[in-house]
Amino acid sequence: MNYRIYPLEKRLFNIIKKASKPSKKQRNNSTVRNSPNALRESNLPNRQQQKEILAFERERNKILKEILKLGKN
């Protein structure tokens, strides 16, 4: 059963429809990313922590390579 929607009613219908569903921007943004405590809430390390982790891994790899070289001799 099709009803004919007149221009004013159609505009009101579109306004109500748009108000009821979230916009594209709202769908893409999660509350965790927008919260002020996002860094504490996430398990990912921040940039400084990442640098420290990489430096530690480089040192560890150097030590492991030296151990392997000594083991081969």
mmCIF file of the N, C-alpha and C atoms, coordinates in Angstrom:
data_MODEL
# 
_entry.id   MODEL 
# 
loop_
_atom_site.group_PDB 
_atom_site.id 
_atom_site.type_symbol 
_atom_site.label_atom_id 
_atom_site.label_alt_id 
_atom_site.label_comp_id 
_atom_site.label_asym_id 
_atom_site.label_entity_id 
_atom_site.label_seq_id 
_atom_site.pdbx_PDB_ins_code 
_atom_site.Cartn_x 
_atom_site.Cartn_y 
_atom_site.Cartn_z 
_atom_site.occupancy 
_atom_site.B_iso_or_equiv 
_atom_site.pdbx_formal_charge 
_atom_site.auth_seq_id 
_atom_site.auth_comp_id 
_atom_site.auth_asym_id 
_atom_site.auth_atom_id 
_atom_site.pdbx_PDB_model_num 
ATOM 1   N N  . MET A 1 1  ? 0.846  -1.172  0.000  1.00 0.00 ? 1  MET A N  1 
ATOM 2   C CA . MET A 1 1  ? 0.000  0.000   0.000  1.00 0.00 ? 1  MET A CA 1 
ATOM 3   C C  . MET A 1 1  ? 0.893  1.237   0.000  1.00 0.00 ? 1  MET A C  1 
ATOM 4   N N  . ASN A 1 2  ? 0.873  1.989   -1.054 1.00 0.00 ? 2  ASN A N  1 
ATOM 5   C CA . ASN A 1 2  ? 1.692  3.186   -1.166 1.00 0.00 ? 2  ASN A CA 1 
ATOM 6   C C  . ASN A 1 2  ? 0.877  4.427   -0.857 1.00 0.00 ? 2  ASN A C  1 
ATOM 7   N N  . TYR A 1 3  ? 1.441  5.246   -0.001 1.00 0.00 ? 3  TYR A N  1 
ATOM 8   C CA . TYR A 1 3  ? 0.810  6.521   0.306  1.00 0.00 ? 3  TYR A CA 1 
ATOM 9   C C  . TYR A 1 3  ? 1.580  7.611   -0.405 1.00 0.00 ? 3  TYR A C  1 
ATOM 10  N N  . ARG A 1 4  ? 0.864  8.577   -0.869 1.00 0.00 ? 4  ARG A N  1 
ATOM 11  C CA . ARG A 1 4  ? 1.526  9.699   -1.497 1.00 0.00 ? 4  ARG A CA 1 
ATOM 12  C C  . ARG A 1 4  ? 1.963  10.661  -0.404 1.00 0.00 ? 4  ARG A C  1 
ATOM 13  N N  . ILE A 1 5  ? 3.252  10.967  -0.395 1.00 0.00 ? 5  ILE A N  1 
ATOM 14  C CA . ILE A 1 5  ? 3.778  11.888  0.607  1.00 0.00 ? 5  ILE A CA 1 
ATOM 15  C C  . ILE A 1 5  ? 3.921  13.252  -0.047 1.00 0.00 ? 5  ILE A C  1 
ATOM 16  N N  . TYR A 1 6  ? 3.311  14.215  0.553  1.00 0.00 ? 6  TYR A N  1 
ATOM 17  C CA . TYR A 1 6  ? 3.362  15.575  0.036  1.00 0.00 ? 6  TYR A CA 1 
ATOM 18  C C  . TYR A 1 6  ? 4.666  16.234  0.467  1.00 0.00 ? 6  TYR A C  1 
ATOM 19  N N  . PRO A 1 7  ? 5.079  17.297  -0.243 1.00 0.00 ? 7  PRO A N  1 
ATOM 20  C CA . PRO A 1 7  ? 6.393  17.902  0.012  1.00 0.00 ? 7  PRO A CA 1 
ATOM 21  C C  . PRO A 1 7  ? 6.655  18.249  1.485  1.00 0.00 ? 7  PRO A C  1 
ATOM 22  N N  . LEU A 1 8  ? 5.719  18.879  2.169  1.00 0.00 ? 8  LEU A N  1 
ATOM 23  C CA . LEU A 1 8  ? 5.949  19.258  3.562  1.00 0.00 ? 8  LEU A CA 1 
ATOM 24  C C  . LEU A 1 8  ? 6.072  18.011  4.433  1.00 0.00 ? 8  LEU A C  1 
ATOM 25  N N  . GLU A 1 9  ? 5.193  17.058  4.201  1.00 0.00 ? 9  GLU A N  1 
ATOM 26  C CA . GLU A 1 9  ? 5.243  15.816  4.969  1.00 0.00 ? 9  GLU A CA 1 
ATOM 27  C C  . GLU A 1 9  ? 6.534  15.045  4.672  1.00 0.00 ? 9  GLU A C  1 
ATOM 28  N N  . LYS A 1 10 ? 6.955  15.103  3.423  1.00 0.00 ? 10 LYS A N  1 
ATOM 29  C CA . LYS A 1 10 ? 8.182  14.413  3.042  1.00 0.00 ? 10 LYS A CA 1 
ATOM 30  C C  . LYS A 1 10 ? 9.385  15.037  3.743  1.00 0.00 ? 10 LYS A C  1 
ATOM 31  N N  . ARG A 1 11 ? 9.403  16.375  3.801  1.00 0.00 ? 11 ARG A N  1 
ATOM 32  C CA . ARG A 1 11 ? 10.505 17.043  4.494  1.00 0.00 ? 11 ARG A CA 1 
ATOM 33  C C  . ARG A 1 11 ? 10.510 16.694  5.980  1.00 0.00 ? 11 ARG A C  1 
ATOM 34  N N  . LEU A 1 12 ? 9.336  16.680  6.588  1.00 0.00 ? 12 LEU A N  1 
ATOM 35  C CA . LEU A 1 12 ? 9.248  16.316  8.003  1.00 0.00 ? 12 LEU A CA 1 
ATOM 36  C C  . LEU A 1 12 ? 9.697  14.872  8.215  1.00 0.00 ? 12 LEU A C  1 
ATOM 37  N N  . PHE A 1 13 ? 9.280  13.995  7.310  1.00 0.00 ? 13 PHE A N  1 
ATOM 38  C CA . PHE A 1 13 ? 9.670  12.589  7.397  1.00 0.00 ? 13 PHE A CA 1 
ATOM 39  C C  . PHE A 1 13 ? 11.190 12.445  7.310  1.00 0.00 ? 13 PHE A C  1 
ATOM 40  N N  . ASN A 1 14 ? 11.818 13.177  6.391  1.00 0.00 ? 14 ASN A N  1 
ATOM 41  C CA . ASN A 1 14 ? 13.272 13.115  6.243  1.00 0.00 ? 14 ASN A CA 1 
ATOM 42  C C  . ASN A 1 14 ? 13.987 13.667  7.470  1.00 0.00 ? 14 ASN A C  1 
ATOM 43  N N  . ILE A 1 15 ? 13.448 14.731  8.045  1.00 0.00 ? 15 ILE A N  1 
ATOM 44  C CA . ILE A 1 15 ? 14.053 15.312  9.248  1.00 0.00 ? 15 ILE A CA 1 
ATOM 45  C C  . ILE A 1 15 ? 13.995 14.311  10.395 1.00 0.00 ? 15 ILE A C  1 
ATOM 46  N N  . ILE A 1 16 ? 12.844 13.678  10.561 1.00 0.00 ? 16 ILE A N  1 
ATOM 47  C CA . ILE A 1 16 ? 12.687 12.693  11.638 1.00 0.00 ? 16 ILE A CA 1 
ATOM 48  C C  . ILE A 1 16 ? 13.595 11.493  11.391 1.00 0.00 ? 16 ILE A C  1 
ATOM 49  N N  . LYS A 1 17 ? 13.671 11.055  10.145 1.00 0.00 ? 17 LYS A N  1 
ATOM 50  C CA . LYS A 1 17 ? 14.503 9.902   9.799  1.00 0.00 ? 17 LYS A CA 1 
ATOM 51  C C  . LYS A 1 17 ? 15.974 10.202  10.072 1.00 0.00 ? 17 LYS A C  1 
ATOM 52  N N  . LYS A 1 18 ? 16.422 11.410  9.697  1.00 0.00 ? 18 LYS A N  1 
ATOM 53  C CA . LYS A 1 18 ? 17.816 11.784  9.917  1.00 0.00 ? 18 LYS A CA 1 
ATOM 54  C C  . LYS A 1 18 ? 18.129 11.919  11.398 1.00 0.00 ? 18 LYS A C  1 
ATOM 55  N N  . ALA A 1 19 ? 17.176 12.413  12.165 1.00 0.00 ? 19 ALA A N  1 
ATOM 56  C CA . ALA A 1 19 ? 17.409 12.599  13.598 1.00 0.00 ? 19 ALA A CA 1 
ATOM 57  C C  . ALA A 1 19 ? 17.491 11.271  14.328 1.00 0.00 ? 19 ALA A C  1 
ATOM 58  N N  . SER A 1 20 ? 16.840 10.255  13.803 1.00 0.00 ? 20 SER A N  1 
ATOM 59  C CA . SER A 1 20 ? 16.798 8.980   14.516 1.00 0.00 ? 20 SER A CA 1 
ATOM 60  C C  . SER A 1 20 ? 18.039 8.122   14.299 1.00 0.00 ? 20 SER A C  1 
ATOM 61  N N  . LYS A 1 21 ? 18.758 8.323   13.200 1.00 0.00 ? 21 LYS A N  1 
ATOM 62  C CA . LYS A 1 21 ? 19.946 7.497   12.965 1.00 0.00 ? 21 LYS A CA 1 
ATOM 63  C C  . LYS A 1 21 ? 21.213 8.333   13.148 1.00 0.00 ? 21 LYS A C  1 
ATOM 64  N N  . PRO A 1 22 ? 22.286 7.718   13.648 1.00 0.00 ? 22 PRO A N  1 
ATOM 65  C CA . PRO A 1 22 ? 23.523 8.466   13.858 1.00 0.00 ? 22 PRO A CA 1 
ATOM 66  C C  . PRO A 1 22 ? 24.171 8.850   12.528 1.00 0.00 ? 22 PRO A C  1 
ATOM 67  N N  . SER A 1 23 ? 24.856 9.967   12.553 1.00 0.00 ? 23 SER A N  1 
ATOM 68  C CA . SER A 1 23 ? 25.536 10.415  11.341 1.00 0.00 ? 23 SER A CA 1 
ATOM 69  C C  . SER A 1 23 ? 26.756 9.535   11.086 1.00 0.00 ? 23 SER A C  1 
ATOM 70  N N  . LYS A 1 24 ? 27.348 9.674   9.913  1.00 0.00 ? 24 LYS A N  1 
ATOM 71  C CA . LYS A 1 24 ? 28.524 8.882   9.545  1.00 0.00 ? 24 LYS A CA 1 
ATOM 72  C C  . LYS A 1 24 ? 29.673 9.163   10.512 1.00 0.00 ? 24 LYS A C  1 
ATOM 73  N N  . LYS A 1 25 ? 29.830 10.438  10.888 1.00 0.00 ? 25 LYS A N  1 
ATOM 74  C CA . LYS A 1 25 ? 30.902 10.809  11.801 1.00 0.00 ? 25 LYS A CA 1 
ATOM 75  C C  . LYS A 1 25 ? 30.691 10.173  13.173 1.00 0.00 ? 25 LYS A C  1 
ATOM 76  N N  . GLN A 1 26 ? 29.441 10.160  13.641 1.00 0.00 ? 26 GLN A N  1 
ATOM 77  C CA . GLN A 1 26 ? 29.148 9.548   14.935 1.00 0.00 ? 26 GLN A CA 1 
ATOM 78  C C  . GLN A 1 26 ? 29.387 8.046   14.904 1.00 0.00 ? 26 GLN A C  1 
ATOM 79  N N  . ARG A 1 27 ? 29.083 7.403   13.787 1.00 0.00 ? 27 ARG A N  1 
ATOM 80  C CA . ARG A 1 27 ? 29.300 5.959   13.691 1.00 0.00 ? 27 ARG A CA 1 
ATOM 81  C C  . ARG A 1 27 ? 30.779 5.622   13.693 1.00 0.00 ? 27 ARG A C  1 
ATOM 82  N N  . ASN A 1 28 ? 31.600 6.487   13.090 1.00 0.00 ? 28 ASN A N  1 
ATOM 83  C CA . ASN A 1 28 ? 33.029 6.202   12.982 1.00 0.00 ? 28 ASN A CA 1 
ATOM 84  C C  . ASN A 1 28 ? 33.784 6.469   14.277 1.00 0.00 ? 28 ASN A C  1 
ATOM 85  N N  . ASN A 1 29 ? 33.276 7.378   15.097 1.00 0.00 ? 29 ASN A N  1 
ATOM 86  C CA . ASN A 1 29 ? 33.972 7.726   16.330 1.00 0.00 ? 29 ASN A CA 1 
ATOM 87  C C  . ASN A 1 29 ? 33.505 6.838   17.466 1.00 0.00 ? 29 ASN A C  1 
ATOM 88  N N  . SER A 1 30 ? 34.435 6.205   18.106 1.00 0.00 ? 30 SER A N  1 
ATOM 89  C CA . SER A 1 30 ? 34.073 5.404   19.272 1.00 0.00 ? 30 SER A CA 1 
ATOM 90  C C  . SER A 1 30 ? 34.267 6.248   20.522 1.00 0.00 ? 30 SER A C  1 
ATOM 91  N N  . THR A 1 31 ? 33.628 5.865   21.593 1.00 0.00 ? 31 THR A N  1 
ATOM 92  C CA . THR A 1 31 ? 33.725 6.641   22.830 1.00 0.00 ? 31 THR A CA 1 
ATOM 93  C C  . THR A 1 31 ? 35.110 6.537   23.442 1.00 0.00 ? 31 THR A C  1 
ATOM 94  N N  . VAL A 1 32 ? 35.802 5.425   23.207 1.00 0.00 ? 32 VAL A N  1 
ATOM 95  C CA . VAL A 1 32 ? 37.136 5.267   23.787 1.00 0.00 ? 32 VAL A CA 1 
ATOM 96  C C  . VAL A 1 32 ? 38.103 6.271   23.173 1.00 0.00 ? 32 VAL A C  1 
ATOM 97  N N  . ARG A 1 33 ? 38.035 6.456   21.857 1.00 0.00 ? 33 ARG A N  1 
ATOM 98  C CA . ARG A 1 33 ? 38.945 7.396   21.201 1.00 0.00 ? 33 ARG A CA 1 
ATOM 99  C C  . ARG A 1 33 ? 38.668 8.824   21.611 1.00 0.00 ? 33 ARG A C  1 
ATOM 100 N N  . ASN A 1 34 ? 37.422 9.141   21.935 1.00 0.00 ? 34 ASN A N  1 
ATOM 101 C CA . ASN A 1 34 ? 37.072 10.512  22.263 1.00 0.00 ? 34 ASN A CA 1 
ATOM 102 C C  . ASN A 1 34 ? 37.228 10.830  23.741 1.00 0.00 ? 34 ASN A C  1 
ATOM 103 N N  . SER A 1 35 ? 37.393 9.830   24.577 1.00 0.00 ? 35 SER A N  1 
ATOM 104 C CA . SER A 1 35 ? 37.437 10.087  26.012 1.00 0.00 ? 35 SER A CA 1 
ATOM 105 C C  . SER A 1 35 ? 38.803 10.635  26.406 1.00 0.00 ? 35 SER A C  1 
ATOM 106 N N  . PRO A 1 36 ? 38.841 11.452  27.463 1.00 0.00 ? 36 PRO A N  1 
ATOM 107 C CA . PRO A 1 36 ? 40.126 12.018  27.900 1.00 0.00 ? 36 PRO A CA 1 
ATOM 108 C C  . PRO A 1 36 ? 41.073 10.965  28.464 1.00 0.00 ? 36 PRO A C  1 
ATOM 109 N N  . ASN A 1 37 ? 40.531 9.847   28.906 1.00 0.00 ? 37 ASN A N  1 
ATOM 110 C CA . ASN A 1 37 ? 41.364 8.787   29.476 1.00 0.00 ? 37 ASN A CA 1 
ATOM 111 C C  . ASN A 1 37 ? 41.656 7.696   28.458 1.00 0.00 ? 37 ASN A C  1 
ATOM 112 N N  . ALA A 1 38 ? 41.642 8.041   27.185 1.00 0.00 ? 38 ALA A N  1 
ATOM 113 C CA . ALA A 1 38 ? 41.798 7.030   26.133 1.00 0.00 ? 38 ALA A CA 1 
ATOM 114 C C  . ALA A 1 38 ? 43.125 6.290   26.258 1.00 0.00 ? 38 ALA A C  1 
ATOM 115 N N  . LEU A 1 39 ? 44.177 7.011   26.625 1.00 0.00 ? 39 LEU A N  1 
ATOM 116 C CA . LEU A 1 39 ? 45.484 6.357   26.728 1.00 0.00 ? 39 LEU A CA 1 
ATOM 117 C C  . LEU A 1 39 ? 45.481 5.338   27.854 1.00 0.00 ? 39 LEU A C  1 
ATOM 118 N N  . ARG A 1 40 ? 44.864 5.680   28.982 1.00 0.00 ? 40 ARG A N  1 
ATOM 119 C CA . ARG A 1 40 ? 44.806 4.750   30.105 1.00 0.00 ? 40 ARG A CA 1 
ATOM 120 C C  . ARG A 1 40 ? 43.883 3.581   29.802 1.00 0.00 ? 40 ARG A C  1 
ATOM 121 N N  . GLU A 1 41 ? 42.829 3.839   29.029 1.00 0.00 ? 41 GLU A N  1 
ATOM 122 C CA . GLU A 1 41 ? 41.861 2.794   28.724 1.00 0.00 ? 41 GLU A CA 1 
ATOM 123 C C  . GLU A 1 41 ? 42.386 1.811   27.682 1.00 0.00 ? 41 GLU A C  1 
ATOM 124 N N  . SER A 1 42 ? 43.257 2.269   26.810 1.00 0.00 ? 42 SER A N  1 
ATOM 125 C CA . SER A 1 42 ? 43.745 1.385   25.751 1.00 0.00 ? 42 SER A CA 1 
ATOM 126 C C  . SER A 1 42 ? 44.961 0.612   26.241 1.00 0.00 ? 42 SER A C  1 
ATOM 127 N N  . ASN A 1 43 ? 45.208 -0.516  25.631 1.00 0.00 ? 43 ASN A N  1 
ATOM 128 C CA . ASN A 1 43 ? 46.371 -1.327  25.982 1.00 0.00 ? 43 ASN A CA 1 
ATOM 129 C C  . ASN A 1 43 ? 47.581 -0.963  25.139 1.00 0.00 ? 43 ASN A C  1 
ATOM 130 N N  . LEU A 1 44 ? 47.400 -0.091  24.171 1.00 0.00 ? 44 LEU A N  1 
ATOM 131 C CA . LEU A 1 44 ? 48.501 0.269   23.289 1.00 0.00 ? 44 LEU A CA 1 
ATOM 132 C C  . LEU A 1 44 ? 49.432 1.252   23.989 1.00 0.00 ? 44 LEU A C  1 
ATOM 133 N N  . PRO A 1 45 ? 50.746 1.060   23.878 1.00 0.00 ? 45 PRO A N  1 
ATOM 134 C CA . PRO A 1 45 ? 51.672 1.997   24.509 1.00 0.00 ? 45 PRO A CA 1 
ATOM 135 C C  . PRO A 1 45 ? 51.707 3.321   23.753 1.00 0.00 ? 45 PRO A C  1 
ATOM 136 N N  . ASN A 1 46 ? 52.004 4.392   24.493 1.00 0.00 ? 46 ASN A N  1 
ATOM 137 C CA . ASN A 1 46 ? 52.110 5.688   23.826 1.00 0.00 ? 46 ASN A CA 1 
ATOM 138 C C  . ASN A 1 46 ? 53.461 5.782   23.112 1.00 0.00 ? 46 ASN A C  1 
ATOM 139 N N  . ARG A 1 47 ? 53.706 6.889   22.470 1.00 0.00 ? 47 ARG A N  1 
ATOM 140 C CA . ARG A 1 47 ? 54.898 7.028   21.621 1.00 0.00 ? 47 ARG A CA 1 
ATOM 141 C C  . ARG A 1 47 ? 56.196 6.869   22.419 1.00 0.00 ? 47 ARG A C  1 
ATOM 142 N N  . GLN A 1 48 ? 56.269 7.484   23.600 1.00 0.00 ? 48 GLN A N  1 
ATOM 143 C CA . GLN A 1 48 ? 57.488 7.382   24.401 1.00 0.00 ? 48 GLN A CA 1 
ATOM 144 C C  . GLN A 1 48 ? 57.724 5.939   24.839 1.00 0.00 ? 48 GLN A C  1 
ATOM 145 N N  . GLN A 1 49 ? 56.659 5.261   25.250 1.00 0.00 ? 49 GLN A N  1 
ATOM 146 C CA . GLN A 1 49 ? 56.790 3.862   25.649 1.00 0.00 ? 49 GLN A CA 1 
ATOM 147 C C  . GLN A 1 49 ? 57.223 3.001   24.466 1.00 0.00 ? 49 GLN A C  1 
ATOM 148 N N  . GLN A 1 50 ? 56.706 3.301   23.282 1.00 0.00 ? 50 GLN A N  1 
ATOM 149 C CA . GLN A 1 50 ? 57.098 2.546   22.091 1.00 0.00 ? 50 GLN A CA 1 
ATOM 150 C C  . GLN A 1 50 ? 58.586 2.720   21.811 1.00 0.00 ? 50 GLN A C  1 
ATOM 151 N N  . LYS A 1 51 ? 59.105 3.950   21.970 1.00 0.00 ? 51 LYS A N  1 
ATOM 152 C CA . LYS A 1 51 ? 60.529 4.197   21.743 1.00 0.00 ? 51 LYS A CA 1 
ATOM 153 C C  . LYS A 1 51 ? 61.375 3.407   22.730 1.00 0.00 ? 51 LYS A C  1 
ATOM 154 N N  . GLU A 1 52 ? 60.936 3.393   23.993 1.00 0.00 ? 52 GLU A N  1 
ATOM 155 C CA . GLU A 1 52 ? 61.685 2.651   25.009 1.00 0.00 ? 52 GLU A CA 1 
ATOM 156 C C  . GLU A 1 52 ? 61.660 1.153   24.723 1.00 0.00 ? 52 GLU A C  1 
ATOM 157 N N  . ILE A 1 53 ? 60.524 0.647   24.293 1.00 0.00 ? 53 ILE A N  1 
ATOM 158 C CA . ILE A 1 53 ? 60.409 -0.778  23.968 1.00 0.00 ? 53 ILE A CA 1 
ATOM 159 C C  . ILE A 1 53 ? 61.324 -1.132  22.800 1.00 0.00 ? 53 ILE A C  1 
ATOM 160 N N  . LEU A 1 54 ? 61.339 -0.281  21.758 1.00 0.00 ? 54 LEU A N  1 
ATOM 161 C CA . LEU A 1 54 ? 62.200 -0.542  20.603 1.00 0.00 ? 54 LEU A CA 1 
ATOM 162 C C  . LEU A 1 54 ? 63.673 -0.509  20.989 1.00 0.00 ? 54 LEU A C  1 
ATOM 163 N N  . ALA A 1 55 ? 64.056 0.453   21.844 1.00 0.00 ? 55 ALA A N  1 
ATOM 164 C CA . ALA A 1 55 ? 65.448 0.531   22.289 1.00 0.00 ? 55 ALA A CA 1 
ATOM 165 C C  . ALA A 1 55 ? 65.823 -0.725  23.071 1.00 0.00 ? 55 ALA A C  1 
ATOM 166 N N  . PHE A 1 56 ? 64.934 -1.178  23.940 1.00 0.00 ? 56 PHE A N  1 
ATOM 167 C CA . PHE A 1 56 ? 65.182 -2.397  24.716 1.00 0.00 ? 56 PHE A CA 1 
ATOM 168 C C  . PHE A 1 56 ? 65.342 -3.605  23.795 1.00 0.00 ? 56 PHE A C  1 
ATOM 169 N N  . GLU A 1 57 ? 64.469 -3.706  22.788 1.00 0.00 ? 57 GLU A N  1 
ATOM 170 C CA . GLU A 1 57 ? 64.540 -4.841  21.864 1.00 0.00 ? 57 GLU A CA 1 
ATOM 171 C C  . GLU A 1 57 ? 65.822 -4.819  21.045 1.00 0.00 ? 57 GLU A C  1 
ATOM 172 N N  . ARG A 1 58 ? 66.285 -3.627  20.659 1.00 0.00 ? 58 ARG A N  1 
ATOM 173 C CA . ARG A 1 58 ? 67.553 -3.532  19.919 1.00 0.00 ? 58 ARG A CA 1 
ATOM 174 C C  . ARG A 1 58 ? 68.716 -4.041  20.770 1.00 0.00 ? 58 ARG A C  1 
ATOM 175 N N  . GLU A 1 59 ? 68.754 -3.589  22.031 1.00 0.00 ? 59 GLU A N  1 
ATOM 176 C CA . GLU A 1 59 ? 69.822 -4.032  22.933 1.00 0.00 ? 59 GLU A CA 1 
ATOM 177 C C  . GLU A 1 59 ? 69.755 -5.544  23.149 1.00 0.00 ? 59 GLU A C  1 
ATOM 178 N N  . ARG A 1 60 ? 68.545 -6.057  23.338 1.00 0.00 ? 60 ARG A N  1 
ATOM 179 C CA . ARG A 1 60 ? 68.371 -7.497  23.546 1.00 0.00 ? 60 ARG A CA 1 
ATOM 180 C C  . ARG A 1 60 ? 68.852 -8.280  22.322 1.00 0.00 ? 60 ARG A C  1 
ATOM 181 N N  . ASN A 1 61 ? 68.503 -7.777  21.131 1.00 0.00 ? 61 ASN A N  1 
ATOM 182 C CA . ASN A 1 61 ? 68.930 -8.455  19.900 1.00 0.00 ? 61 ASN A CA 1 
ATOM 183 C C  . ASN A 1 61 ? 70.450 -8.448  19.747 1.00 0.00 ? 61 ASN A C  1 
ATOM 184 N N  . LYS A 1 62 ? 71.102 -7.337  20.131 1.00 0.00 ? 62 LYS A N  1 
ATOM 185 C CA . LYS A 1 62 ? 72.567 -7.276  20.072 1.00 0.00 ? 62 LYS A CA 1 
ATOM 186 C C  . LYS A 1 62 ? 73.181 -8.324  20.992 1.00 0.00 ? 62 LYS A C  1 
ATOM 187 N N  . ILE A 1 63 ? 72.635 -8.413  22.197 1.00 0.00 ? 63 ILE A N  1 
ATOM 188 C CA . ILE A 1 63 ? 73.155 -9.385  23.165 1.00 0.00 ? 63 ILE A CA 1 
ATOM 189 C C  . ILE A 1 63 ? 72.948 -10.812 22.656 1.00 0.00 ? 63 ILE A C  1 
ATOM 190 N N  . LEU A 1 64 ? 71.770 -11.080 22.100 1.00 0.00 ? 64 LEU A N  1 
ATOM 191 C CA . LEU A 1 64 ? 71.493 -12.423 21.578 1.00 0.00 ? 64 LEU A CA 1 
ATOM 192 C C  . LEU A 1 64 ? 72.425 -12.777 20.422 1.00 0.00 ? 64 LEU A C  1 
ATOM 193 N N  . LYS A 1 65 ? 72.718 -11.806 19.558 1.00 0.00 ? 65 LYS A N  1 
ATOM 194 C CA . LYS A 1 65 ? 73.642 -12.055 18.446 1.00 0.00 ? 65 LYS A CA 1 
ATOM 195 C C  . LYS A 1 65 ? 75.043 -12.370 18.959 1.00 0.00 ? 65 LYS A C  1 
ATOM 196 N N  . GLU A 1 66 ? 75.481 -11.638 19.996 1.00 0.00 ? 66 GLU A N  1 
ATOM 197 C CA . GLU A 1 66 ? 76.802 -11.898 20.574 1.00 0.00 ? 66 GLU A CA 1 
ATOM 198 C C  . GLU A 1 66 ? 76.858 -13.294 21.179 1.00 0.00 ? 66 GLU A C  1 
ATOM 199 N N  . ILE A 1 67 ? 75.779 -13.683 21.850 1.00 0.00 ? 67 ILE A N  1 
ATOM 200 C CA . ILE A 1 67 ? 75.728 -15.021 22.452 1.00 0.00 ? 67 ILE A CA 1 
ATOM 201 C C  . ILE A 1 67 ? 75.800 -16.087 21.361 1.00 0.00 ? 67 ILE A C  1 
ATOM 202 N N  . LEU A 1 68 ? 75.087 -15.873 20.256 1.00 0.00 ? 68 LEU A N  1 
ATOM 203 C CA . LEU A 1 68 ? 75.121 -16.836 19.154 1.00 0.00 ? 68 LEU A CA 1 
ATOM 204 C C  . LEU A 1 68 ? 76.514 -16.929 18.535 1.00 0.00 ? 68 LEU A C  1 
ATOM 205 N N  . LYS A 1 69 ? 77.193 -15.768 18.396 1.00 0.00 ? 69 LYS A N  1 
ATOM 206 C CA . LYS A 1 69 ? 78.549 -15.769 17.840 1.00 0.00 ? 69 LYS A CA 1 
ATOM 207 C C  . LYS A 1 69 ? 79.500 -16.541 18.744 1.00 0.00 ? 69 LYS A C  1 
ATOM 208 N N  . LEU A 1 70 ? 79.376 -16.329 20.056 1.00 0.00 ? 70 LEU A N  1 
ATOM 209 C CA . LEU A 1 70 ? 80.245 -17.045 20.997 1.00 0.00 ? 70 LEU A CA 1 
ATOM 210 C C  . LEU A 1 70 ? 79.954 -18.543 20.979 1.00 0.00 ? 70 LEU A C  1 
ATOM 211 N N  . GLY A 1 71 ? 78.694 -18.899 20.808 1.00 0.00 ? 71 GLY A N  1 
ATOM 212 C CA . GLY A 1 71 ? 78.323 -20.314 20.781 1.00 0.00 ? 71 GLY A CA 1 
ATOM 213 C C  . GLY A 1 71 ? 78.850 -21.025 19.551 1.00 0.00 ? 71 GLY A C  1 
ATOM 214 N N  . LYS A 1 72 ? 78.990 -20.327 18.438 1.00 0.00 ? 72 LYS A N  1 
ATOM 215 C CA . LYS A 1 72 ? 79.482 -20.941 17.196 1.00 0.00 ? 72 LYS A CA 1 
ATOM 216 C C  . LYS A 1 72 ? 80.982 -21.181 17.251 1.00 0.00 ? 72 LYS A C  1 
ATOM 217 N N  . ASN A 1 73 ? 81.715 -20.360 18.008 1.00 0.00 ? 73 ASN A N  1 
ATOM 218 C CA . ASN A 1 73 ? 83.182 -20.489 18.065 1.00 0.00 ? 73 ASN A CA 1 
ATOM 219 C C  . ASN A 1 73 ? 83.610 -21.614 18.909 1.00 0.00 ? 73 ASN A C  1 
# 
